[in-house]
């Protein structure tokens, strides 16, 4: 599994720490930016790349995106077909577990403003270690969420 990382200035420092952690755990990591701390950068620039990469193989690739709250980043990522980005900015770890077990989330969006590096690492470890349940009810619901535009008649 390849893990793609992306953030703007708000999550830059935390992304750098997560990158070290993930590599030490033996994961293949692709850093899609930001590559320097620039308070004028915009998160969509980096989040779009992560979403596109994960969308190429959504069952095998994973993404971790970061921002101040993680909300805008998840909204941006969820605009892409096959992407299921879940937000975590603290609280019970069960939120992270359920995002994988029930929703098969393939991107985790972290609110860097609200997480210590230790909490973020614990959430990432939990998220990566949790599998989708494959229960019929969850599969059915995922199929209901996936939007497929109707075929266009070109006559």
C-alpha positions in Angstrom: 0.0 0.0 0.0 1.2 3.5 -0.9 0.4 6.4 1.4 0.1 9.9 -0.1 0.5 12.9 2.1 -0.6 16.5 1.4 -1.1 19.7 3.4 -0.8 23.4 3.3 1.1 25.5 5.8 -1.3 24.7 8.6 -0.4 21.0 8.7 3.2 21.3 7.4 5.0 20.5 10.6 2.7 17.7 11.5 3.0 16.2 8.0 6.8 16.1 8.3 6.5 14.2 11.6 3.9 11.8 10.2 6.2 11.2 7.2 9.1 10.1 9.5 6.7 7.9 11.5 5.2 6.2 8.4 8.6 5.5 6.8 9.9 4.1 10.1 6.9 1.7 10.1 7.9 0.5 6.6 5.2 2.2 4.6 5.9 3.5 1.1 5.2 7.2 1.3 4.7 9.9 -1.4 4.9 13.5 -0.1 2.8 15.6 -2.4 3.5 18.9 -0.6 3.7 21.4 0.8 7.5 21.2 0.6 8.1 24.3 2.6 6.3 26.4 5.2 4.6 29.1 3.2 1.7 30.9 5.0 0.3 32.0 1.6 -0.2 28.6 0.1 -3.6 27.0 -0.5 -4.6 23.5 0.6 -6.5 22.5 -2.6 -3.3 22.6 -4.6 -1.9 19.7 -2.5 -5.1 17.9 -1.5 -6.1 17.5 -5.2 -2.9 15.6 -6.0 -3.4 13.2 -3.1 -7.1 12.6 -4.1 -6.1 12.0 -7.7 -3.4 9.5 -6.7 -5.7 7.6 -4.3 -8.5 7.6 -6.9 -6.2 5.8 -9.3 -6.4 2.7 -7.0 -8.8 3.5 -4.2 -8.7 0.1 -2.7 -4.9 -0.1 -2.3 -3.7 3.5 -2.0 -4.4 5.6 1.0 -4.1 9.3 1.6 -3.5 11.5 4.7 -4.3 15.2 4.3 -3.9 17.9 6.8 -5.1 21.4 7.5 -6.1 23.6 10.4 -9.4 21.8 10.9 -9.2 19.1 8.2 -12.7 20.1 7.1 -11.9 22.0 3.9 -9.4 19.4 3.0 -11.9 16.6 3.3 -14.5 18.5 1.3 -11.9 19.1 -1.5 -10.8 15.4 -1.5 -14.4 14.1 -1.5 -15.1 15.9 -4.8 -13.2 13.0 -6.5 -14.9 9.8 -7.5 -14.0 6.8 -5.4 -12.7 9.0 -2.6 -14.0 8.7 0.9 -12.2 11.2 3.2 -13.0 11.1 6.9 -12.1 14.0 9.3 -10.4 13.5 12.6 -9.4 16.3 14.9 -9.6 14.6 18.3 -12.0 12.7 20.4 -12.6 9.0 20.7 -10.4 6.8 18.5 -13.6 4.9 17.6 -14.3 7.7 15.1 -11.2 6.7 13.2 -12.0 3.0 13.5 -15.6 3.4 12.2 -14.4 5.5 9.2 -12.5 2.4 8.0 -14.8 -0.4 9.3 -18.1 1.1 8.1 -17.2 3.6 5.4 -14.0 2.2 3.9 -12.4 5.6 4.1 -9.3 5.8 1.9 -8.2 9.3 3.0 -7.8 10.5 6.5 -8.1 14.3 6.9 -6.4 15.5 10.1 -7.1 18.8 11.9 -3.6 19.8 12.7 -4.6 22.7 14.9 -6.4 20.4 17.3 -4.0 17.4 17.4 -0.7 16.8 19.1 1.8 14.8 17.1 1.3 11.9 19.4 -2.5 12.0 19.0 -2.1 12.3 15.2 0.3 9.3 15.1 -2.0 7.2 17.2 -4.9 8.1 14.9 -3.0 7.2 11.8 -1.7 4.0 13.3 -5.3 3.0 14.2 -6.7 4.0 10.8 -4.1 2.1 8.9 -4.5 -0.9 11.1 -8.3 -1.1 10.7 -9.9 -3.0 7.8 -13.2 -2.4 6.1 -15.8 -4.9 7.5 -17.2 -5.9 4.1 -20.5 -6.4 5.8 -23.4 -6.4 3.3 -25.1 -3.4 4.9 -21.9 -1.3 4.6 -21.3 -2.4 1.0 -24.9 -1.5 0.2 -24.6 1.9 1.7 -21.3 2.7 -0.1 -23.0 1.8 -3.3 -25.8 4.2 -2.5 -23.4 7.0 -1.9 -21.4 6.6 -5.0 -22.7 9.0 -7.6 -22.5 7.8 -11.2 -23.8 10.4 -13.7 -26.4 9.0 -16.1 -25.2 8.2 -19.6 -25.5 11.0 -22.0 -27.5 10.6 -25.2 -25.4 11.9 -28.0 -27.8 11.7 -31.0 
